[in-house]
Amino acid sequence: MSELPAILVAEEDFNRLSSMIEKQGHSETAAALDEELSRSTLVPLADIPDTVVTMNTAVRFQDEDSKKEHQLTLVYPHEMGDGDGKISILAPAGSALLGLSVGESIKWPVRGRKDLHLKIISVQREK
């Protein structure tokens, strides 16, 4: 896993996500998110650069294989609603996006499908 970039995670997000993982039990998605969090550097939300993906940020990214661009807001599962324009932190690509910075790419394995190769183009944090 040496190809995974270091990630910054807001302390507030980390605490809320850790609590959510505990409530999820031992699901595969919770375990994957927990692994992401375990390699993060914690920083107060106010000190996170505007170029870093945090919870409730709109993330514009490119699938480097198809070259298609997408914009999704990274949300907690209970905030999904109709899911339009949103991605859950418990989705494989959702947890892969957390803590990345503009310009970074990540390869994310998806069971039963080929790996995703995502590159962050821009981040817009909710005010």
N, C-alpha and C positions, 0 to 999 in steps of 0.2 A: 504494500500500500504506500510505497514511497512516492508515488506520483500524485498523491492527494495534497493539495495546497493547504498551508496553515490557514485557519479561519479565525475571525474575530466574532465573538458572540456577546451581545449585551447581557450584563449580569441579570437584568430584569427578565429577559427572555429565557436565559438559562434556568433561573429559579422556577419559572412557570412551566417550562418544558420538562424539567426534571420531575416536577410534581405530576404532570400529565403522564409521563412514562410510567411512574409508579402505579398510577391508576389503571393503565393499559394492561398491566401484567406482563407476561413473557411473550408478547406477540413479536413476529418477525419485524414488523415495521417499527415498533417501539425499540427493539434491539438495534436496528440500523440507525435510528435517530440518536440513541444513547451512545453509539460508537462515534458518530459525528461530534456530539457534544464533548466526548472524552478527549478529543484532539484540539479543542478550541482554547483560545486565549480569551479570558473574560475581561470585559471593559464596561464601565458604566455607560448606559445608553447615550447620555449627553456627550460622551467622548468618542463615540463611534463615528468614523468618517462618513460623509454623505454618499460615498461610493461603495459602501458595504451593505450587503443584503441582511436585513433584520426582519423580524416578524412584522407583518402589516406593511411591507414595502412592495411597490409595484416594480417588478423586475422585467426588463426587456432582455431577452437572450436569444441566441441563435443556436439551432441544431446544426452543428458543424458538418454533419453528414448530408442532410437535405438542403442546407443553407437557408431554411425557413426561419423567420423571426417570429417570436411569440412574446406576448406581454401577459404576465400573470401576477396577481397579488398573493404573496405568501401569507397564509392564514392558519389559525388554529382550527381543528376539525369542526368545532361547533359553530364556526363562522362561515362555513362553506355555503350555506343557503342553497341556491340553485347551482352553485359551482361555476357560474358564468364568469370568466375572467379571473378565477381564483385557483390556487393550488394549495392543498393541505400540506402542512409540515410533515404529516405521516405518509405522504406519497413519496416514492423513491426519489423522484426528481425534486420534490419539495425540500426534503431533508438535505439533498445534495447542494441546493442553492444557498442554504443558510450559511452566513458568514463569509461568502465569497465576495470579491471586489470586482469592480468593473475591469474588464480586460482578461480576467482569469477564466480558465476552462477547467472542466472536470469530466472525467469518464465515470459513468455511473452504471454498474451492472443492473440489468433488469431481468429477473428470472423468466425464462421462456421466450425472451426476445434478445435482439442484439443490444449491446451496450449503447447508452446515450452519451453523446459528446456535446456538452453545452458550454457556450461562451457567453459571459455576462457583457451586455452592451451598455445598459444604463440602469440606474436605480433611482426610484422616486419614493422617498419616505413620506408617509402620511404625517401631517402636521398636527 
